[in-house]
Amino acid sequence: MRDPDAVQAFMDGLDRLDVLVNNAGGAPFLPVADGPLRTHLKILELNLSAPLIMARAAHAVMDRQPEGGSVIMIGSVSGARPSPGTAAYGAAKAGLASLTTSLAVEWAPRVRVNSLTLGMVRTEQTHLHYGDEDGVRAVERTVPLGRLAEPSDVGAACVFLASPLAAYVTGSALLVHGGGERPAFLDAATVNQDATVNKEDPK
């Protein structure tokens, strides 16, 4: 997907294309000052350059169809908040959000372009970021809905954006994050309040 010639060869073999979901991505935990520079650049390529290459090639097919098409970018909350340890990934996802809104304007009205802004998703690699099941459960307690997303949650959101139900939706970012993350200051305030109550309690 990072090779424009390979992508074009693939698209040339299609008779039609209705939906593109740019789902490939990810990154290891790697602070910017660590590891080879090339690793960070490859993370940027996979998470930003590749979706641009794929979307551009898909557009050429979709734009000649009377029904047009739908492009869906898989973004992340990491693109809208600090992402220490995965800074290149977060920067790429921030760029992907901007790319989505720009392409939605450039390619309207025939091709719709939207994104999903994902929170934490349970996959076969969950343990690499959150540890064992105890670690996952601890992380889940920080999510208002009390769990990580399942891949099917993401798939259902993609189906909506690709369907006629979203015929008037383009340039949008659909939050799929279980309510987001509980603000840290709330927990700090609760701890401080509990400490004050205990201090004043004669028992």
KENUVEX-784773 format. One record per atom (N, C-alpha, C): residue number from 1; residue in one letter; atom name; x, z, y. Coordinates in pm, 1 decimal, decimal comma. Layout:
REM residues N
     i   aa   at          x          z          y
   NUM    A   CA          X          Z          Y
...
This chain:
REM residues 203
     i   aa   at          x          z          y
     1    M    N       80,6        0,0     -121,2
     1    M   CA        0,0        0,0        0,0
     1    M    C       83,9        0,0      126,2
     2    R    N      213,2       31,1      113,3
     2    R   CA      302,2       25,4      229,1
     2    R    C      369,5     -111,0      240,4
     3    D    N      338,5     -199,5      147,4
     3    D   CA      398,6     -333,0      144,2
     3    D    C      294,5     -435,2      188,8
     4    P    N      302,7     -485,5      311,5
     4    P   CA      199,5     -578,5      360,7
     4    P    C      181,1     -701,8      273,6
     5    D    N      290,0     -754,6      218,9
     5    D   CA      278,6     -873,8      134,8
     5    D    C      201,8     -844,4        6,7
     6    A    N      228,5     -729,1      -53,9
     6    A   CA      157,4     -691,7     -176,6
     6    A    C        9,9     -667,6     -147,9
     7    V    N      -19,8     -604,0      -36,1
     7    V   CA     -158,7     -579,5        1,4
     7    V    C     -231,7     -711,5       24,7
     8    Q    N     -167,4     -803,8       94,9
     8    Q   CA     -230,1     -932,0      123,0
     8    Q    C     -255,2    -1010,1       -5,6
     9    A    N     -160,8    -1004,5      -97,9
     9    A   CA     -178,5    -1073,0     -226,3
     9    A    C     -298,1    -1016,5     -301,3
    10    F    N     -315,5     -885,3     -295,2
    10    F   CA     -431,1     -822,0     -360,9
    10    F    C     -560,8     -867,2     -294,9
    11    M    N     -566,6     -864,1     -162,1
    11    M   CA     -689,4     -901,8      -90,9
    11    M    C     -722,9    -1048,7     -111,2
    12    D    N     -621,6    -1132,5     -122,5
    12    D   CA     -644,9    -1275,6     -144,0
    12    D    C     -714,7    -1303,0     -276,0
    13    G    N     -706,1    -1208,7     -369,2
    13    G   CA     -770,2    -1226,7     -499,0
    13    G    C     -914,3    -1180,5     -503,9
    14    L    N     -967,8    -1130,9     -391,7
    14    L   CA    -1104,8    -1080,9     -388,7
    14    L    C    -1200,6    -1185,6     -332,9
    15    D    N    -1316,8    -1197,7     -395,0
    15    D   CA    -1420,4    -1287,1     -343,2
    15    D    C    -1495,0    -1221,7     -226,8
    16    R    N    -1511,1    -1089,0     -234,4
    16    R   CA    -1576,5    -1015,5     -127,6
    16    R    C    -1529,9     -870,8     -132,1
    17    L    N    -1553,2     -801,3      -22,9
    17    L   CA    -1512,9     -661,4      -15,3
    17    L    C    -1611,6     -589,6       76,3
    18    D    N    -1682,3     -493,8       21,5
    18    D   CA    -1784,2     -421,8       98,8
    18    D    C    -1733,8     -291,1      156,5
    19    V    N    -1649,3     -220,0       82,3
    19    V   CA    -1606,2      -87,0      124,8
    19    V    C    -1458,2      -67,7       92,5
    20    L    N    -1385,8      -11,8      187,5
    20    L   CA    -1248,8       32,2      164,9
    20    L    C    -1241,9      180,6      196,2
    21    V    N    -1194,8      260,5      101,4
    21    V   CA    -1170,9      402,9      124,9
    21    V    C    -1020,0      425,0      120,0
    22    N    N     -962,7      456,1      233,3
    22    N   CA     -818,6      481,6      239,6
    22    N    C     -792,6      626,8      201,6
    23    N    N     -778,3      649,0       71,7
    23    N   CA     -768,4      784,1       17,4
    23    N    C     -625,0      824,6      -19,3
    24    A    N     -536,7      728,0      -37,0
    24    A   CA     -399,7      761,7      -77,3
    24    A    C     -331,3      841,3       33,9
    25    G    N     -259,2      944,4       -4,0
    25    G   CA     -189,3     1024,6       95,5
    25    G    C     -138,3     1152,5       33,9
    26    G    N      -96,6     1242,0      120,7
    26    G   CA      -45,2     1370,0       73,6
    26    G    C       97,9     1391,7      119,0
    27    A    N      147,6     1510,8       92,4
    27    A   CA      283,9     1545,6      131,4
    27    A    C      325,1     1674,7       63,1
    28    P    N      453,6     1688,3       30,4
    28    P   CA      503,1     1816,3      -20,5
    28    P    C      523,6     1912,8       94,7
    29    F    N      539,3     2040,0       63,2
    29    F   CA      576,3     2137,4      165,7
    29    F    C      722,0     2111,8      202,4
    30    L    N      745,1     2077,5      328,0
    30    L   CA      881,2     2045,0      370,2
    30    L    C      892,8     2060,0      521,9
    31    P    N      949,2     2170,9      569,7
    31    P   CA      969,9     2186,5      714,2
    31    P    C     1050,4     2069,5      770,6
    32    V    N     1023,4     2033,7      894,8
    32    V   CA     1083,6     1915,0      954,3
    32    V    C     1236,2     1921,5      956,8
    33    A    N     1291,2     2040,3      975,0
    33    A   CA     1437,6     2053,1      980,7
    33    A    C     1503,5     2042,5      843,9
    34    D    N     1424,7     2042,6      738,2
    34    D   CA     1478,4     2040,1      602,4
    34    D    C     1460,2     1902,2      539,4
    35    G    N     1536,6     1877,9      433,0
    35    G   CA     1522,2     1755,2      356,4
    35    G    C     1573,7     1633,9      430,7
    36    P    N     1583,1     1520,6      360,5
    36    P   CA     1629,1     1396,3      423,4
    36    P    C     1526,1     1346,6      524,9
    37    L    N     1573,0     1291,0      633,5
    37    L   CA     1483,5     1234,3      733,8
    37    L    C     1393,9     1128,8      671,2
    38    R    N     1448,4     1052,3      577,4
    38    R   CA     1371,7      943,9      515,5
    38    R    C     1246,6      997,0      446,9
    39    T    N     1252,8     1117,7      393,6
    39    T   CA     1134,6     1174,9      328,7
    39    T    C     1021,4     1192,6      428,9
    40    H    N     1053,2     1242,3      545,4
    40    H   CA      951,1     1261,5      648,8
    40    H    C      894,4     1127,5      694,9
    41    L    N      981,6     1027,0      705,7
    41    L   CA      934,9      894,8      747,1
    41    L    C      844,4      833,1      641,1
    42    K    N      875,4      857,3      514,7
    42    K   CA      790,0      805,3      407,8
    42    K    C      652,1      871,8      409,2
    43    I    N      648,6     1000,0      445,3
    43    I   CA      520,2     1070,0      457,2
    43    I    C      436,6     1005,1      567,6
    44    L    N      499,6      973,0      679,1
    44    L   CA      429,2      903,9      786,7
    44    L    C      379,4      767,4      740,8
    45    E    N      462,0      696,3      666,9
    45    E   CA      424,1      563,2      619,4
    45    E    C      303,8      569,3      525,4
    46    L    N      307,6      663,4      431,5
    46    L   CA      199,7      672,9      333,6
    46    L    C       68,2      712,4      398,4
    47    N    N       74,4      804,5      493,6
    47    N   CA      -48,5      861,1      548,8
    47    N    C      -99,7      791,8      673,9
    48    L    N      -18,8      705,3      736,1
    48    L   CA      -65,3      635,1      856,4
    48    L    C      -41,2      484,5      848,2
    49    S    N       80,9      443,4      817,3
    49    S   CA      108,3      299,3      811,6
    49    S    C       28,9      231,2      700,7
    50    A    N       24,0      293,0      583,8
    50    A   CA      -47,7      232,0      471,6
    50    A    C     -196,9      212,5      501,3
    51    P    N     -268,5      312,0      556,5
    51    P   CA     -408,4      287,7      591,1
    51    P    C     -426,3      175,1      693,2
    52    L    N     -333,6      163,8      788,3
    52    L   CA     -341,6       55,0      885,8
    52    L    C     -325,2      -79,6      815,9
    53    I    N     -226,2      -89,6      728,2
    53    I   CA     -201,6     -213,9      654,9
    53    I    C     -323,2     -251,2      569,8
    54    M    N     -376,6     -152,6      496,3
    54    M   CA     -491,8     -178,0      409,9
    54    M    C     -614,9     -217,7      491,1
    55    A    N     -640,3     -144,7      601,1
    55    A   CA     -759,0     -172,4      681,5
    55    A    C     -751,4     -311,1      744,5
    56    R    N     -635,8     -347,5      792,7
    56    R   CA     -620,4     -478,6      856,4
    56    R    C     -646,7     -591,0      756,3
    57    A    N     -592,5     -577,7      636,9
    57    A   CA     -613,5     -680,3      535,2
    57    A    C     -759,3     -683,0      489,6
    58    A    N     -821,6     -566,4      478,3
    58    A   CA     -962,5     -559,6      437,8
    58    A    C    -1052,0     -622,3      543,8
    59    H    N    -1018,4     -599,1      668,6
    59    H   CA    -1098,9     -653,9      778,2
    59    H    C    -1107,6     -805,4      771,3
    60    A    N     -997,8     -869,2      734,1
    60    A   CA     -997,3    -1015,4      725,9
    60    A    C    -1100,5    -1066,3      625,9
    61    V    N    -1124,0     -990,4      519,2
    61    V   CA    -1224,3    -1027,9      419,3
    61    V    C    -1364,1     -990,6      468,2
    62    M    N    -1379,8     -868,4      516,4
    62    M   CA    -1511,6     -819,7      557,7
    62    M    C    -1568,5     -897,0      675,4
    63    D    N    -1482,3     -937,5      766,8
    63    D   CA    -1530,1     -998,4      890,5
    63    D    C    -1593,2    -1135,3      869,2
    64    R    N    -1560,6    -1199,4      758,3
    64    R   CA    -1620,6    -1329,9      731,3
    64    R    C    -1747,1    -1321,3      645,9
    65    Q    N    -1787,3    -1198,0      612,1
    65    Q   CA    -1909,7    -1176,6      535,1
    65    Q    C    -2026,1    -1149,4      630,6
    66    P    N    -2141,4    -1208,3      605,8
    66    P   CA    -2256,8    -1181,1      692,4
    66    P    C    -2289,7    -1032,6      701,5
    67    E    N    -2269,0     -959,4      590,4
    67    E   CA    -2301,7     -816,3      586,9
    67    E    C    -2189,7     -729,0      642,7
    68    G    N    -2075,9     -789,2      672,2
    68    G   CA    -1963,5     -710,9      722,1
    68    G    C    -1907,7     -617,6      616,5
    69    G    N    -1877,2     -494,9      655,6
    69    G   CA    -1820,8     -399,6      561,2
    69    G    C    -1800,3     -263,7      625,3
    70    S    N    -1747,1     -172,0      547,1
    70    S   CA    -1726,5      -34,5      591,2
    70    S    C    -1587,5       12,2      549,2
    71    V    N    -1512,4       63,8      645,1
    71    V   CA    -1380,4      121,2      617,4
    71    V    C    -1389,4      271,9      641,3
    72    I    N    -1342,6      348,4      544,0
    72    I   CA    -1347,4      494,2      552,5
    72    I    C    -1206,0      550,1      539,0
    73    M    N    -1162,9      620,3      640,8
    73    M   CA    -1030,5      683,3      639,5
    73    M    C    -1045,3      828,5      592,7
    74    I    N     -957,0      871,7      506,1
    74    I   CA     -958,1     1011,6      462,4
    74    I    C     -859,1     1090,2      546,3
    75    G    N     -914,4     1165,0      642,1
    75    G   CA     -832,5     1245,2      731,3
    75    G    C     -821,9     1388,8      684,4
    76    S    N     -777,1     1475,0      772,8
    76    S   CA     -753,2     1614,4      735,8
    76    S    C     -762,9     1703,5      859,1
    77    V    N     -803,7     1828,0      836,6
    77    V   CA     -801,1     1925,7      945,0
    77    V    C     -658,1     1946,7      994,6
    78    S    N     -559,6     1910,2      913,2
    78    S   CA     -419,7     1923,3      954,7
    78    S    C     -387,2     1835,0     1074,7
    79    G    N     -469,5     1732,5     1098,4
    79    G   CA     -446,8     1645,6     1212,1
    79    G    C     -497,2     1702,5     1342,8
    80    A    N     -567,4     1815,2     1335,0
    80    A   CA     -627,2     1872,9     1455,5
    80    A    C     -582,5     2016,5     1480,7
    81    R    N     -486,9     2064,5     1402,6
    81    R   CA     -436,2     2200,6     1421,5
    81    R    C     -290,1     2202,5     1379,2
    82    P    N     -215,9     2307,0     1410,2
    82    P   CA      -76,7     2313,4     1365,7
    82    P    C      -67,7     2300,5     1213,6
    83    S    N       35,3     2230,7     1169,0
    83    S   CA       53,1     2209,6     1025,7
    83    S    C      196,5     2242,3      985,7
    84    P    N      239,5     2369,0     1002,4
    84    P   CA      377,4     2405,9      970,5
    84    P    C      407,8     2383,5      823,2
    85    G    N      521,1     2323,7      797,1
    85    G   CA      559,0     2292,4      659,0
    85    G    C      513,9     2154,9      615,8
    86    T    N      416,5     2098,6      685,3
    86    T   CA      371,0     1962,1      657,7
    86    T    C      345,0     1890,3      790,6
    87    A    N      439,3     1903,7      881,8
    87    A   CA      420,7     1852,0     1017,7
    87    A    C      406,7     1700,9     1021,0
    88    A    N      485,7     1630,3      940,9
    88    A   CA      476,1     1483,7      939,9
    88    A    C      338,7     1440,2      889,9
    89    Y    N      287,9     1511,7      790,8
    89    Y   CA      153,5     1482,6      737,9
    89    Y    C       48,4     1505,7      845,2
    90    G    N       57,1     1619,7      913,4
    90    G   CA      -39,1     1649,3     1018,8
    90    G    C      -34,0     1546,6     1130,2
    91    A    N       87,4     1505,4     1168,3
    91    A   CA      101,9     1405,4     1273,6
    91    A    C       40,2     1272,3     1230,8
    92    A    N       61,3     1235,5     1105,0
    92    A   CA        3,7     1111,1     1055,0
    92    A    C     -148,4     1116,9     1054,8
    93    K    N     -204,7     1229,5     1015,4
    93    K   CA     -350,4     1242,7     1012,7
    93    K    C     -408,7     1243,2     1154,4
    94    A    N     -335,5     1297,6     1249,9
    94    A   CA     -379,5     1289,6     1389,0
    94    A    C     -382,2     1143,8     1434,3
    95    G    N     -279,8     1069,2     1396,9
    95    G   CA     -276,5      927,2     1428,4
    95    G    C     -388,5      851,1     1361,1
    96    L    N     -422,4      890,9     1239,0
    96    L   CA     -529,9      824,2     1165,4
    96    L    C     -664,0      844,1     1234,8
    97    A    N     -685,3      961,3     1293,0
    97    A   CA     -809,2      986,5     1366,4
    97    A    C     -819,7      893,6     1486,4
    98    S    N     -709,7      874,9     1557,6
    98    S   CA     -709,2      784,0     1671,2
    98    S    C     -728,4      639,9     1626,3
    99    L    N     -661,6      602,7     1518,5
    99    L   CA     -675,3      467,1     1465,2
    99    L    C     -820,2      437,0     1429,8
   100    T    N     -888,6      534,1     1372,1
   100    T   CA    -1028,7      516,0     1333,3
   100    T    C    -1115,8      479,9     1453,1
   101    T    N    -1103,4      556,0     1559,5
   101    T   CA    -1188,9      531,4     1675,8
   101    T    C    -1155,3      398,6     1742,8
   102    S    N    -1028,3      362,3     1743,6
   102    S   CA     -988,9      235,1     1805,3
   102    S    C    -1038,5      116,4     1724,5
   103    L    N    -1022,4      122,1     1592,6
   103    L   CA    -1067,7       11,6     1509,3
   103    L    C    -1219,6       -1,7     1511,6
   104    A    N    -1289,0      111,3     1523,3
   104    A   CA    -1435,1      105,8     1529,8
   104    A    C    -1481,2       22,3     1648,9
   105    V    N    -1409,6       34,0     1760,6
   105    V   CA    -1444,0      -44,7     1879,5
   105    V    C    -1398,4     -189,6     1863,4
   106    E    N    -1277,3     -209,9     1813,6
   106    E   CA    -1223,7     -344,6     1798,8
   106    E    C    -1304,6     -428,1     1699,6
   107    W    N    -1353,6     -365,8     1593,1
   107    W   CA    -1413,9     -442,5     1483,6
   107    W    C    -1565,9     -441,6     1482,3
   108    A    N    -1627,6     -369,4     1576,1
   108    A   CA    -1773,3     -371,5     1585,0
   108    A    C    -1817,4     -511,2     1631,2
   109    P    N    -1935,2     -556,8     1592,3
   109    P   CA    -2035,8     -482,3     1515,0
   109    P    C    -2030,9     -507,4     1364,2
   110    R    N    -1941,9     -598,2     1319,2
   110    R   CA    -1949,1     -640,3     1179,0
   110    R    C    -1890,0     -537,9     1082,4
   111    V    N    -1782,0     -473,3     1123,3
   111    V   CA    -1714,1     -378,1     1033,8
   111    V    C    -1719,0     -238,9     1095,2
   112    R    N    -1777,8     -144,3     1021,0
   112    R   CA    -1783,2       -5,0     1066,2
   112    R    C    -1659,0       68,8     1016,1
   113    V    N    -1606,5      156,2     1101,1
   113    V   CA    -1487,2      233,6     1064,5
   113    V    C    -1512,9      380,5     1097,1
   114    N    N    -1506,2      464,8      995,3
   114    N   CA    -1529,0      608,8     1011,0
   114    N    C    -1423,1      686,7      933,9
   115    S    N    -1422,3      816,3      953,8
   115    S   CA    -1327,6      900,0      880,1
   115    S    C    -1395,0     1027,5      832,6
   116    L    N    -1336,6     1084,8      729,4
   116    L   CA    -1371,3     1219,1      684,3
   116    L    C    -1257,8     1311,5      725,7
   117    T    N    -1291,6     1424,3      783,5
   117    T   CA    -1191,0     1525,1      816,3
   117    T    C    -1203,2     1635,0      712,0
   118    L    N    -1112,6     1632,1      617,2
   118    L   CA    -1122,3     1721,5      501,4
   118    L    C    -1050,4     1853,6      524,7
   119    G    N    -1110,6     1956,8      469,0
   119    G   CA    -1043,2     2084,6      456,6
   119    G    C     -971,9     2088,2      322,1
   120    M    N     -968,2     2204,2      261,6
   120    M   CA     -895,8     2220,0      134,6
   120    M    C     -980,4     2171,8       17,7
   121    V    N     -918,1     2092,6      -69,4
   121    V   CA     -987,3     2030,6     -182,7
   121    V    C     -917,6     2072,2     -312,0
   122    R    N     -997,6     2111,0     -410,8
   122    R   CA     -941,5     2148,6     -541,3
   122    R    C     -908,4     2021,9     -619,6
   123    T    N     -781,4     2002,0     -650,5
   123    T   CA     -737,9     1887,8     -729,6
   123    T    C     -641,8     1937,3     -837,5
   124    E    N     -586,9     1842,2     -913,5
   124    E   CA     -490,7     1880,0    -1017,7
   124    E    C     -360,5     1931,9     -958,3
   125    Q    N     -341,6     1917,8     -826,2
   125    Q   CA     -219,8     1966,4     -762,5
   125    Q    C     -244,2     2088,5     -674,0
   126    T    N     -361,5     2148,3     -686,3
   126    T   CA     -394,8     2263,3     -602,0
   126    T    C     -290,9     2374,4     -613,4
   127    H    N     -240,8     2396,2     -735,0
   127    H   CA     -147,4     2506,6     -757,2
   127    H    C      -17,3     2489,7     -679,4
   128    L    N       18,6     2365,4     -644,8
   128    L   CA      142,8     2342,7     -571,1
   128    L    C      136,0     2400,6     -430,5
   129    H    N       14,4     2411,5     -374,9
   129    H   CA       -1,2     2462,5     -239,2
   129    H    C      -51,4     2606,6     -235,5
   130    Y    N     -137,1     2643,9     -332,7
   130    Y   CA     -204,7     2774,1     -324,1
   130    Y    C     -170,1     2869,0     -437,9
   131    G    N      -88,7     2824,5     -533,8
   131    G   CA      -47,7     2912,8     -642,2
   131    G    C     -147,7     2916,5     -756,6
   132    D    N     -148,3     3027,9     -830,8
   132    D   CA     -235,7     3040,5     -947,5
   132    D    C     -379,8     3065,6     -904,0
   133    E    N     -467,3     3093,2    -1001,2
   133    E   CA     -609,6     3110,0     -969,9
   133    E    C     -635,6     3227,1     -875,4
   134    D    N     -553,6     3331,7     -885,6
   134    D   CA     -569,1     3442,9     -791,7
   134    D    C     -539,5     3396,3     -649,5
   135    G    N     -436,9     3313,3     -635,3
   135    G   CA     -403,5     3258,6     -504,6
   135    G    C     -513,6     3167,8     -451,9
   136    V    N     -568,9     3086,6     -540,1
   136    V   CA     -677,7     2996,5     -500,1
   136    V    C     -798,8     3076,7     -455,5
   137    R    N     -831,4     3182,9     -530,6
   137    R   CA     -947,6     3264,9     -493,3
   137    R    C     -926,0     3333,1     -357,9
   138    A    N     -801,8     3374,6     -331,6
   138    A   CA     -772,2     3436,5     -202,9
   138    A    C     -791,0     3335,6      -89,7
   139    V    N     -748,1     3212,5     -113,3
   139    V   CA     -765,6     3107,2      -13,2
   139    V    C     -913,8     3076,0        4,8
   140    E    N     -987,1     3072,4     -104,6
   140    E   CA    -1130,1     3041,7      -96,7
   140    E    C    -1206,0     3143,1      -11,5
   141    R    N    -1158,7     3266,7      -11,6
   141    R   CA    -1226,5     3369,1       68,1
   141    R    C    -1212,5     3345,7      217,9
   142    T    N    -1120,2     3256,4      257,3
   142    T   CA    -1105,6     3225,4      399,9
   142    T    C    -1201,3     3115,7      444,7
   143    V    N    -1270,6     3053,0      349,8
   143    V   CA    -1362,0     2942,9      381,1
   143    V    C    -1504,3     2998,0      390,2
   144    P    N    -1578,3     2968,5      496,5
   144    P   CA    -1713,9     3022,0      508,8
   144    P    C    -1802,8     2995,2      387,5
   145    L    N    -1794,4     2878,0      326,2
   145    L   CA    -1876,4     2850,5      208,5
   145    L    C    -1821,1     2913,7       81,2
   146    G    N    -1704,5     2976,7       89,1
   146    G   CA    -1653,5     3055,9      -22,0
   146    G    C    -1587,5     2979,3     -134,4
   147    R    N    -1555,1     2853,3     -112,4
   147    R   CA    -1488,8     2775,6     -218,4
   147    R    C    -1413,8     2659,1     -156,9
   148    L    N    -1322,3     2600,9     -236,4
   148    L   CA    -1259,8     2476,2     -196,7
   148    L    C    -1356,5     2362,0     -224,8
   149    A    N    -1338,9     2251,2     -156,6
   149    A   CA    -1419,6     2132,8     -186,8
   149    A    C    -1382,0     2079,1     -324,4
   150    E    N    -1478,5     2018,9     -390,3
   150    E   CA    -1453,0     1944,7     -513,1
   150    E    C    -1438,5     1796,9     -477,0
   151    P    N    -1364,6     1718,8     -555,2
   151    P   CA    -1355,5     1575,1     -527,2
   151    P    C    -1493,0     1509,0     -514,6
   152    S    N    -1591,2     1558,2     -588,7
   152    S   CA    -1725,5     1500,6     -579,7
   152    S    C    -1788,2     1522,1     -442,7
   153    D    N    -1751,8     1631,5     -374,4
   153    D   CA    -1800,2     1654,0     -238,3
   153    D    C    -1748,3     1545,3     -144,2
   154    V    N    -1623,4     1510,3     -163,7
   154    V   CA    -1562,3     1405,2      -81,6
   154    V    C    -1626,1     1270,8     -114,8
   155    G    N    -1644,5     1245,7     -244,0
   155    G   CA    -1704,9     1119,4     -285,9
   155    G    C    -1844,9     1100,7     -230,2
   156    A    N    -1923,7     1209,1     -230,8
   156    A   CA    -2060,8     1199,9     -179,4
   156    A    C    -2061,1     1165,8      -31,4
   157    A    N    -1967,7     1222,8       44,4
   157    A   CA    -1958,9     1192,6      187,1
   157    A    C    -1918,5     1046,8      209,3
   158    C    N    -1830,0      995,8      124,6
   158    C   CA    -1790,4      854,5      133,7
   158    C    C    -1908,9      763,3      104,8
   159    V    N    -1987,9      798,3        3,2
   159    V   CA    -2105,0      717,7      -30,7
   159    V    C    -2200,3      710,2       87,8
   160    F    N    -2219,9      823,8      155,8
   160    F   CA    -2307,3      824,0      273,7
   160    F    C    -2254,6      729,2      380,6
   161    L    N    -2125,9      740,3      415,4
   161    L   CA    -2070,7      658,1      521,7
   161    L    C    -2069,3      509,6      485,1
   162    A    N    -2059,9      480,4      357,1
   162    A   CA    -2058,1      340,8      312,9
   162    A    C    -2197,5      280,4      303,1
   163    S    N    -2298,8      364,5      301,7
   163    S   CA    -2434,5      319,2      271,8
   163    S    C    -2511,8      278,1      396,1
   164    P    N    -2627,5      212,2      377,4
   164    P   CA    -2714,5      177,7      490,7
   164    P    C    -2764,9      300,0      566,7
   165    L    N    -2761,1      418,0      504,7
   165    L   CA    -2801,8      539,7      575,2
   165    L    C    -2714,0      565,9      697,3
   166    A    N    -2592,6      512,7      694,8
   166    A   CA    -2499,5      530,6      806,7
   166    A    C    -2480,8      400,3      883,7
   167    A    N    -2582,9      316,7      883,6
   167    A   CA    -2571,4      184,3      945,2
   167    A    C    -2541,0      189,9     1094,6
   168    Y    N    -2575,9      300,8     1160,3
   168    Y   CA    -2551,3      313,5     1304,3
   168    Y    C    -2438,6      413,0     1332,2
   169    V    N    -2356,9      437,0     1231,7
   169    V   CA    -2246,7      532,1     1245,6
   169    V    C    -2114,3      457,5     1237,7
   170    T    N    -2038,8      459,2     1344,7
   170    T   CA    -1903,5      403,2     1344,5
   170    T    C    -1820,9      477,1     1448,2
   171    G    N    -1691,2      489,2     1420,9
   171    G   CA    -1603,2      564,9     1509,1
   171    G    C    -1621,1      714,7     1499,0
   172    S    N    -1683,9      760,0     1391,2
   172    S   CA    -1714,7      902,1     1375,7
   172    S    C    -1620,5      969,9     1277,4
   173    A    N    -1607,5     1100,9     1294,6
   173    A   CA    -1531,8     1183,9     1201,1
   173    A    C    -1627,2     1287,3     1143,5
   174    L    N    -1653,1     1278,3     1015,0
   174    L   CA    -1743,4     1371,0      946,7
   174    L    C    -1661,8     1487,0      890,6
   175    L    N    -1692,7     1608,0      936,8
   175    L   CA    -1621,1     1726,6      889,3
   175    L    C    -1668,5     1764,6      750,1
   176    V    N    -1575,3     1771,1      656,1
   176    V   CA    -1605,1     1813,6      519,1
   176    V    C    -1506,2     1925,3      488,0
   177    H    N    -1534,9     2044,9      542,0
   177    H   CA    -1437,2     2153,4      532,4
   177    H    C    -1499,7     2289,5      501,7
   178    G    N    -1624,8     2289,2      458,2
   178    G   CA    -1687,7     2414,3      416,7
   178    G    C    -1710,4     2512,6      529,4
   179    G    N    -1713,0     2463,9      652,5
   179    G   CA    -1730,4     2554,0      766,6
   179    G    C    -1601,6     2586,0      837,8
   180    G    N    -1490,9     2528,8      788,9
   180    G   CA    -1361,7     2551,9      854,0
   180    G    C    -1294,2     2678,4      805,6
   181    E    N    -1212,6     2733,5      888,6
   181    E   CA    -1136,5     2853,2      854,6
   181    E    C    -1177,8     2968,2      946,0
   182    R    N    -1191,5     3084,3      888,5
   182    R   CA    -1225,2     3202,1      968,7
   182    R    C    -1113,7     3229,2     1067,6
   183    P    N    -1146,0     3241,2     1199,5
   183    P   CA    -1041,2     3267,0     1299,1
   183    P    C     -965,4     3396,4     1268,7
   184    A    N     -834,3     3390,0     1275,4
   184    A   CA     -750,5     3505,1     1240,4
   184    A    C     -779,2     3625,8     1329,6
   185    F    N     -817,3     3602,1     1456,3
   185    F   CA     -838,0     3715,6     1546,6
   185    F    C     -956,8     3801,7     1503,3
   186    L    N    -1054,0     3740,8     1431,5
   186    L   CA    -1167,6     3819,5     1383,9
   186    L    C    -1123,1     3922,7     1281,6
   187    D    N    -1035,9     3882,2     1191,3
   187    D   CA     -984,9     3976,2     1091,0
   187    D    C     -898,8     4083,1     1156,6
   188    A    N     -818,7     4043,7     1255,4
   188    A   CA     -735,0     4141,0     1325,2
   188    A    C     -821,6     4241,3     1399,6
   189    A    N     -929,3     4193,2     1461,7
   189    A   CA    -1018,7     4282,1     1535,0
   189    A    C    -1089,4     4378,1     1439,9
   190    T    N    -1126,7     4327,9     1320,5
   190    T   CA    -1193,9     4412,3     1221,8
   190    T    C    -1102,1     4523,2     1173,6
   191    V    N     -975,9     4488,7     1146,9
   191    V   CA     -878,6     4588,8     1102,8
   191    V    C     -859,5     4694,0     1211,1
   192    N    N     -847,6     4651,3     1335,7
   192    N   CA     -828,8     4744,7     1446,9
   192    N    C     -951,1     4834,0     1463,8
   193    Q    N    -1070,4     4776,0     1447,9
   193    Q   CA    -1193,7     4853,8     1460,8
   193    Q    C    -1202,8     4958,3     1350,3
   194    D    N    -1169,4     4917,2     1227,6
   194    D   CA    -1173,9     5010,7     1115,2
   194    D    C    -1076,4     5126,8     1137,6
   195    A    N     -958,5     5092,7     1191,6
   195    A   CA     -858,7     5197,3     1215,5
   195    A    C     -908,5     5295,0     1319,4
   196    T    N     -977,8     5245,3     1421,8
   196    T   CA    -1030,6     5331,4     1526,2
   196    T    C    -1139,0     5423,2     1472,1
   197    V    N    -1228,3     5367,4     1388,0
   197    V   CA    -1335,8     5445,9     1328,7
   197    V    C    -1278,4     5556,4     1240,5
   198    N    N    -1179,0     5522,1     1158,1
   198    N   CA    -1117,5     5621,7     1069,8
   198    N    C    -1051,1     5733,7     1148,6
   199    K    N     -991,3     5696,6     1262,6
   199    K   CA     -923,2     5797,2     1345,4
   199    K    C    -1022,6     5895,3     1406,8
   200    E    N    -1140,2     5844,4     1442,0
   200    E   CA    -1239,0     5928,8     1507,4
   200    E    C    -1327,2     6003,5     1408,1
   201    D    N    -1326,5     5960,6     1281,6
   201    D   CA    -1412,7     6020,2     1180,1
   201    D    C    -1355,1     6155,3     1138,1
   202    P    N    -1424,4     6263,5     1159,5
   202    P   CA    -1370,8     6395,7     1122,2
   202    P    C    -1352,1     6411,5      973,3
   203    K    N    -1417,1     6328,3      893,6
   203    K   CA    -1397,6     6337,5      747,9
   203    K    C    -1263,5     6282,2      708,8
